[in-house]
């Protein structure tokens, strides 16, 4: 088996749905499809992915240009 053939068979799991998707030649990598890529982007936009802890900006130092 050639190295080129091995790399063409490489697949990864989609982080959104878990389906196997080709690693090489996949414009939506690491996702399996445009749909999963957009769903994940929406989750970031809705701030579903957060690191627990105190707020990064203290209200005392927030911009108060009202």
C-alpha positions as a Markdown table, in Angstrom:
| # | Residue | x | y | z |
|---|---|---|---|---|
| 1 | Unk | 0.0 | 0.0 | 0.0 |
| 2 | Unk | 1.5 | 3.4 | -1.0 |
| 3 | Unk | 1.7 | 6.4 | 1.4 |
| 4 | Unk | -0.7 | 8.3 | -1.0 |
| 5 | Unk | -3.3 | 5.5 | -0.7 |
| 6 | Unk | -2.9 | 5.4 | 3.1 |
| 7 | Unk | -3.5 | 9.1 | 3.5 |
| 8 | Unk | -6.6 | 9.0 | 1.2 |
| 9 | Unk | -8.1 | 6.5 | 3.6 |
| 10 | Unk | -7.6 | 8.5 | 6.7 |
| 11 | Unk | -10.8 | 9.5 | 8.4 |
| 12 | Unk | -11.6 | 11.5 | 11.6 |
| 13 | Unk | -14.8 | 11.7 | 13.7 |
| 14 | Unk | -16.9 | 14.8 | 13.3 |
| 15 | Unk | -16.8 | 16.8 | 16.6 |
| 16 | Unk | -20.4 | 17.7 | 16.2 |
| 17 | Unk | -22.2 | 14.4 | 15.2 |
| 18 | Unk | -19.5 | 11.8 | 15.5 |
| 19 | Unk | -19.8 | 10.5 | 11.9 |
| 20 | Unk | -16.6 | 9.5 | 10.2 |
| 21 | Unk | -15.4 | 11.9 | 7.5 |
| 22 | Unk | -12.3 | 12.0 | 5.2 |
| 23 | Unk | -9.4 | 14.0 | 6.6 |
| 24 | Unk | -7.9 | 14.9 | 3.2 |
| 25 | Unk | -9.9 | 16.7 | 0.5 |
| 26 | Unk | -12.6 | 17.7 | 3.0 |
| 27 | Unk | -13.3 | 21.4 | 2.8 |
| 28 | Unk | -15.3 | 21.2 | 6.1 |
| 29 | Unk | -12.6 | 19.4 | 8.1 |
| 30 | Unk | -12.7 | 18.6 | 10.9 |
| 31 | Unk | -16.5 | 18.4 | 10.4 |
| 32 | Unk | -18.2 | 15.9 | 8.2 |
| 33 | Unk | -20.4 | 18.5 | 6.4 |
| 34 | Unk | -21.2 | 22.2 | 6.0 |
| 35 | Unk | -24.2 | 21.6 | 8.2 |
| 36 | Unk | -22.2 | 20.4 | 11.2 |
| 37 | Unk | -19.7 | 23.2 | 10.6 |
| 38 | Unk | -22.4 | 25.9 | 10.7 |
| 39 | Unk | -24.1 | 24.3 | 13.8 |
| 40 | Unk | -20.8 | 24.5 | 15.6 |
| 41 | Unk | -20.2 | 28.1 | 14.5 |
| 42 | Unk | -23.7 | 29.0 | 15.8 |
| 43 | Unk | -22.9 | 27.4 | 19.2 |
| 44 | Unk | -19.8 | 29.6 | 19.4 |
| 45 | Unk | -21.9 | 32.7 | 18.5 |
| 46 | Unk | -24.5 | 31.8 | 21.2 |
| 47 | Unk | -21.6 | 31.4 | 23.7 |
| 48 | Unk | -22.5 | 27.8 | 24.4 |
| 49 | Unk | -18.8 | 27.1 | 24.7 |
| 50 | Unk | -17.5 | 28.8 | 27.9 |
| 51 | Unk | -14.8 | 28.3 | 30.3 |
| 52 | Unk | -16.2 | 28.3 | 33.9 |
| 53 | Unk | -14.8 | 31.0 | 36.2 |
| 54 | Unk | -15.1 | 34.6 | 37.1 |
| 55 | Unk | -15.9 | 37.2 | 34.5 |
| 56 | Unk | -12.9 | 38.3 | 32.4 |
| 57 | Unk | -13.8 | 42.0 | 32.8 |
| 58 | Unk | -14.7 | 43.4 | 36.2 |
| 59 | Unk | -17.8 | 45.7 | 36.2 |
| 60 | Unk | -15.7 | 48.3 | 38.0 |
| 61 | Unk | -13.5 | 48.6 | 34.9 |
| 62 | Unk | -16.1 | 48.2 | 32.3 |
| 63 | Unk | -16.6 | 51.1 | 29.8 |
| 64 | Unk | -19.3 | 53.4 | 31.3 |
| 65 | Unk | -19.7 | 55.8 | 28.4 |
| 66 | Unk | -23.5 | 55.9 | 28.7 |
